[in-house]
Amino acid sequence: KRLYKVGACDWSIGARQGIHAFEVAKEIGLDGVQVSFGAPGGEFDLREPKVRQQYAEASTKTGVEIASLAMGVLNSIPFSSDPRTVDWVSECIDVMAAMGQRIVLLAFFGKGDIKGNRDLQDEVIRRLKQLAPKAEEKRVVLGVESTLNVDDHLRILDGVGSSSVKVYYDVANMHYAGYDIFTELKRLGRERICQIHMKEYDHLLGQGPIDFPKIRDVLGEIGYYDWLIIEAATVKGRTVVDCYRDNQKYLRSLFPTAKTA
């Protein structure tokens, strides 16, 4: 059986780079958490072996897995221009190998946005080519999440030319940018998508404009059976825990998972 797992970003459940994310995720009923990897020196800096041990113990205690890592810090300290970020991503590759993790999201929003700027995109290609051999050696994947369309994403992936650099696809970001998300998913295909954010703005999943049943059909068509990571998808007047309980139940009603809806 090909089963999906349902997780959430630690920042979306109010626990950015915090060990309590596992307890919140357990309360919601999630299978896993996408864990933040930030700049050096934070309270829960995964560069530190003792912190990694804390995360491993919290995961074991709650039964909540680590679905992937994410470098949201790159939204304020851009990967395309700040020289520190290459070292940070390199450090993250080592951390993933030490933790048995496979994927890290590299964020390109806010100050890190590269849409419409070929010079910055070319610099991203150069930097990813520099990091790709190490990622390949450690058998991990660097996932580009951005506001770029499928052509620009493919240009970056082809420019780097590594199986360790893929797209981290966010259905809401792409939908609200005006792209045909179903065509994009098919063009990228399973081999070039590392993981997916199931997301809505100001709606719970299934209650906004995004057609999640059709997303399910397309993911089945391309052969994506992996983590579905919930981001955003909250509404005013309800707690995050309540919203995410409904969100994960909705996804389980559409996608085959080990748990029931």
C-alpha positions as CSV (number, residue, x, y, z in Angstrom):
1,K,0.0,0.0,0.0
2,R,1.2,3.5,-0.8
3,L,0.4,5.6,2.2
4,Y,0.8,9.3,2.8
5,K,1.9,10.9,6.1
6,V,0.5,14.2,7.4
7,G,2.6,16.7,9.2
8,A,2.9,20.4,9.8
9,C,5.5,23.2,9.9
10,D,6.6,23.9,13.4
11,W,6.1,27.6,12.8
12,S,2.5,27.1,11.7
13,I,1.6,25.4,15.0
14,G,3.2,28.1,17.1
15,A,6.5,26.3,17.8
16,R,9.1,27.6,15.5
17,Q,12.4,26.0,16.3
18,G,11.0,24.8,19.6
19,I,11.0,21.3,21.2
20,H,7.4,21.7,22.2
21,A,6.3,21.3,18.6
22,F,6.2,17.5,19.1
23,E,3.7,17.8,22.0
24,V,1.5,20.2,19.9
25,A,1.7,17.9,16.9
26,K,0.6,14.9,19.1
27,E,-2.3,16.9,20.4
28,I,-3.4,17.7,16.9
29,G,-3.0,14.1,15.7
30,L,-0.2,14.6,13.2
31,D,2.3,12.1,12.0
32,G,5.2,14.5,11.9
33,V,6.7,18.0,12.1
34,Q,8.8,20.0,9.7
35,V,11.5,21.4,12.0
36,S,13.2,24.8,11.6
37,F,16.9,25.1,11.2
38,G,18.0,28.7,11.9
39,A,21.1,30.9,12.2
40,P,23.8,29.7,14.7
41,G,23.2,30.2,18.4
42,G,19.5,29.7,18.9
43,E,18.1,28.0,22.0
44,F,17.4,24.8,20.0
45,D,20.2,25.0,17.5
46,L,20.4,21.6,15.8
47,R,24.1,22.1,15.1
48,E,24.5,21.0,18.8
49,P,24.6,17.3,19.5
50,K,22.7,17.7,22.8
51,V,19.9,19.5,21.0
52,R,19.6,16.8,18.4
53,Q,19.4,14.3,21.2
54,Q,16.5,16.4,22.7
55,Y,14.7,16.3,19.4
56,A,15.2,12.5,19.1
57,E,13.9,11.9,22.6
58,A,10.9,14.2,22.0
59,S,10.1,12.3,18.8
60,T,10.3,9.0,20.5
61,K,8.2,10.1,23.5
62,T,5.4,11.5,21.4
63,G,5.5,9.2,18.4
64,V,5.7,12.2,16.2
65,E,8.4,12.0,13.4
66,I,10.6,14.7,12.0
67,A,9.3,15.0,8.4
68,S,12.0,17.4,7.2
69,L,14.0,20.5,8.1
70,A,13.3,24.0,6.9
71,M,15.5,27.1,6.6
72,G,13.0,29.9,6.9
73,V,15.9,32.1,8.1
74,L,16.7,32.6,4.4
75,N,13.7,34.8,4.0
76,S,15.4,37.5,6.0
77,I,19.0,36.6,5.3
78,P,19.0,35.7,1.6
79,F,20.7,32.7,0.2
80,S,21.2,34.5,-3.1
81,S,23.4,37.3,-1.6
82,D,24.5,36.8,1.9
83,P,27.8,34.8,2.1
84,R,27.0,33.3,5.5
85,T,24.1,31.3,4.1
86,V,26.3,28.9,2.0
87,D,28.0,27.8,5.2
88,W,24.7,27.5,7.0
89,V,23.3,25.2,4.3
90,S,26.5,23.2,4.4
91,E,26.1,22.9,8.2
92,C,22.5,21.8,7.7
93,I,23.6,19.0,5.3
94,D,25.9,17.7,8.1
95,V,23.0,18.0,10.6
96,M,20.6,16.1,8.3
97,A,23.1,13.3,7.9
98,A,23.6,13.1,11.7
99,M,19.8,13.0,12.3
100,G,19.0,10.6,9.5
101,Q,17.0,13.3,7.7
102,R,16.5,13.5,4.0
103,I,15.1,16.9,3.1
104,V,15.6,20.6,3.9
105,L,13.5,23.4,2.6
106,L,15.4,26.4,1.4
107,A,13.1,29.5,1.5
108,F,13.1,32.3,-1.1
109,F,10.5,34.8,0.1
110,G,10.6,38.2,1.6
111,K,14.1,39.6,1.3
112,G,15.2,36.3,-0.2
113,D,12.8,36.5,-3.2
114,I,14.5,35.9,-6.5
115,K,11.5,36.1,-8.8
116,G,12.1,38.3,-11.9
117,N,15.8,38.6,-11.2
118,R,18.0,36.4,-13.4
119,D,21.2,37.6,-11.8
120,L,20.1,36.4,-8.4
121,Q,18.8,33.2,-9.9
122,D,22.1,32.6,-11.5
123,E,23.9,33.2,-8.2
124,V,21.5,30.7,-6.6
125,I,22.5,28.2,-9.3
126,R,26.2,28.8,-8.6
127,R,25.8,28.4,-4.9
128,L,23.7,25.2,-5.2
129,K,26.3,23.7,-7.6
130,Q,28.9,24.4,-4.9
131,L,26.8,22.6,-2.3
132,A,25.3,19.8,-4.4
133,P,28.3,17.4,-4.3
134,K,28.2,17.4,-0.5
135,A,24.4,16.9,-0.5
136,E,24.8,14.0,-2.9
137,E,27.6,12.4,-0.8
138,K,25.4,12.7,2.3
139,R,22.3,11.5,0.4
140,V,20.2,14.5,1.3
141,V,18.0,16.9,-0.8
142,L,18.0,20.7,-0.9
143,G,14.4,21.8,-1.7
144,V,13.9,25.2,-3.4
145,E,10.6,26.8,-2.3
146,S,10.0,30.1,-4.0
147,T,7.5,32.2,-6.0
148,L,9.1,31.1,-9.3
149,N,7.0,29.5,-12.0
150,V,7.7,26.0,-13.3
151,D,10.0,27.2,-16.1
152,D,12.2,29.2,-13.7
153,H,12.3,26.3,-11.3
154,L,13.3,23.9,-14.0
155,R,15.9,26.4,-15.2
156,I,17.5,26.3,-11.7
157,L,17.3,22.6,-11.4
158,D,18.8,22.0,-14.9
159,G,21.4,24.6,-14.2
160,V,22.6,22.8,-11.0
161,G,22.2,19.4,-12.6
162,S,22.0,17.4,-9.4
163,S,19.6,14.8,-8.1
164,S,20.1,16.4,-4.6
165,V,18.4,19.7,-5.7
166,K,14.7,19.7,-6.2
167,V,11.5,21.8,-5.8
168,Y,9.7,22.1,-2.5
169,Y,6.2,22.7,-3.9
170,D,3.7,24.8,-2.1
171,V,0.2,24.5,-3.6
172,A,-1.1,27.8,-2.2
173,N,1.9,29.9,-3.1
174,M,1.7,28.7,-6.6
175,H,-2.1,29.0,-6.9
176,Y,-2.2,32.5,-5.6
177,A,0.7,33.5,-7.8
178,G,-1.7,32.7,-10.7
179,Y,0.0,29.5,-11.9
180,D,-1.8,26.3,-13.0
181,I,-0.7,24.1,-10.2
182,F,-1.9,20.9,-11.7
183,T,0.1,21.5,-14.9
184,E,3.1,22.5,-12.9
185,L,3.0,19.4,-10.7
186,K,2.8,17.2,-13.8
187,R,5.7,19.0,-15.5
188,L,7.9,18.8,-12.5
189,G,7.0,15.1,-11.9
190,R,7.8,13.0,-8.9
191,E,11.5,13.0,-9.4
192,R,11.8,16.8,-9.1
193,I,9.5,17.4,-6.2
194,C,11.0,16.6,-2.8
195,Q,8.0,17.5,-0.6
196,I,4.8,19.4,-0.6
197,H,3.1,22.1,1.5
198,M,-0.7,21.6,1.7
199,K,-1.7,25.2,2.4
200,E,-4.5,27.8,2.3
201,Y,-4.8,31.4,3.2
202,D,-7.6,32.5,5.6
203,H,-9.4,29.2,5.1
204,L,-9.2,25.7,6.4
205,L,-8.0,23.1,3.9
206,G,-10.9,22.2,1.6
207,Q,-12.8,25.4,2.4
208,G,-11.0,27.8,0.1
209,P,-10.4,28.0,-3.7
210,I,-7.8,25.3,-3.9
211,D,-9.0,22.0,-5.4
212,F,-7.5,19.4,-3.1
213,P,-9.3,16.4,-4.5
214,K,-7.8,17.3,-7.9
215,I,-4.4,17.7,-6.2
216,R,-4.8,14.2,-4.8
217,D,-5.5,12.9,-8.3
218,V,-2.5,14.6,-9.8
219,L,-0.2,13.4,-7.1
220,G,-1.4,9.9,-7.6
221,E,-0.9,10.3,-11.4
222,I,2.8,11.4,-11.0
223,G,3.4,8.8,-8.2
224,Y,4.0,11.1,-5.3
225,Y,3.3,9.2,-2.1
226,D,5.1,11.0,0.7
227,W,4.7,13.6,3.3
228,L,1.9,16.2,3.1
229,I,3.0,19.1,5.3
230,I,0.2,21.6,6.4
231,E,1.1,25.3,6.5
232,A,-1.1,28.3,7.4
233,A,-4.8,27.2,6.9
234,T,-6.2,28.8,10.0
235,V,-9.3,31.0,10.5
236,K,-10.1,33.8,13.0
237,G,-11.9,32.8,16.2
238,R,-10.4,29.3,16.4
239,T,-7.2,28.0,18.0
240,V,-4.4,26.6,15.9
241,V,-4.9,23.2,17.5
242,D,-8.6,23.2,16.5
243,C,-7.9,24.3,13.0
244,Y,-5.1,21.8,12.5
245,R,-7.2,18.9,13.8
246,D,-9.7,19.7,11.1
247,N,-7.0,20.2,8.5
248,Q,-5.4,16.8,9.1
249,K,-8.7,15.1,9.3
250,Y,-9.6,16.6,5.9
251,L,-6.4,15.4,4.3
252,R,-6.9,11.9,5.7
253,S,-10.4,11.9,4.3
254,L,-8.8,12.4,0.8
255,F,-5.5,10.7,1.0
256,P,-4.8,7.1,2.2
257,T,-2.9,7.3,5.5
258,A,-2.1,4.8,8.2
259,K,-4.4,6.7,10.6
260,T,-8.1,7.3,9.9
261,A,-9.7,10.6,9.3
